[in-house]
Amino acid sequence: MARNIQSLERAAAMLRLLAGGERRLGLSDIASSLGLAKGTAHGILRTLQQEGFVEQDDASGRYQLGAELLRLGTTYLDVHELRARALVWTDDLARSSGESVHLGVLHQQGVLIVHHVFRPDDSRQVLEIGAMQPLHSTALGKVLSAYDPVAHSEALETERRAFTDRTVCTAPDFEQLLDLTRARGYAADVEETWEGVASIAAPIHDRRRMPVGAVGITGAVERVCRDGELRPELIAAVRDCARAVSRDLGAGRF
């Protein structure tokens, strides 16, 4: 009978620990929980970090799961209910808006892209499934922060970095943006994360009326905006898509 490889067993136990406990754990906590010497635990963590399975917070030194796990989980993604329910509607949104569409969920302290529909033209584009986006500056992130209490706490606890001159960083101003998002039912990012890029996003709810994700379009400012304002037909299209996915998840009418 073949023997199990001890280092792999320890790495698997470490990933389960990070997935099932607090959001971030220190080296001492991990070593103690698994009955490992600190040097052994650190070596495994360093390897997992190099492979993208674990990330280390620069400020606290604590560890959390990395987004690379999602990239390996494409089989899971194919059967993930949110993504499965959104496939047809996001394709329709890309066709009607002429822009790329992203479906995002809360992951650790950011937005994890779980589905991406390319802009329907012949331009060269990069698939962004598995990419992480910030909560405080992106349209997807603002929607999640406005409707999901956990995302809201994460956005306030993390450093709100200024990506451009337009990025809202202070807590009071950010809270005002979230109030506005809830009042109008969608969020916008006009050059707050990337120069020359604008996004619109709306929330997706499940059968319990709980926020489970956000869907949005992203494109060049000159296409998404007209005369300095977001194009109303694009706002309507994004909100219609979010409502359609929510209905398919059993949320009823919003």
Secondary structure, 3 states (H helix, E strand, C coil): CCCCCHHHHHHHHHHHHHHHCCCCECHHHHHHHHCCCHHHHHHHHHHHHHCCCEEECCCCCCEEECCHHHHHCHHHHHHCHHHHHHHHHHHHHHHHHCCEEEEEEEECCEEEEEEEECCCCCCCCCCCCCCEEECCCCHHHHHHHHHCHHHHHHHHHCCCCCCCCCCCCCHHHHHHHHHHHHHHCCEEEECCCCCCEEEEEEEEECCCCCEEEEEEEEEEHHHHEECCEECHHHHHHHHHHHHHHHHHCCCCCC
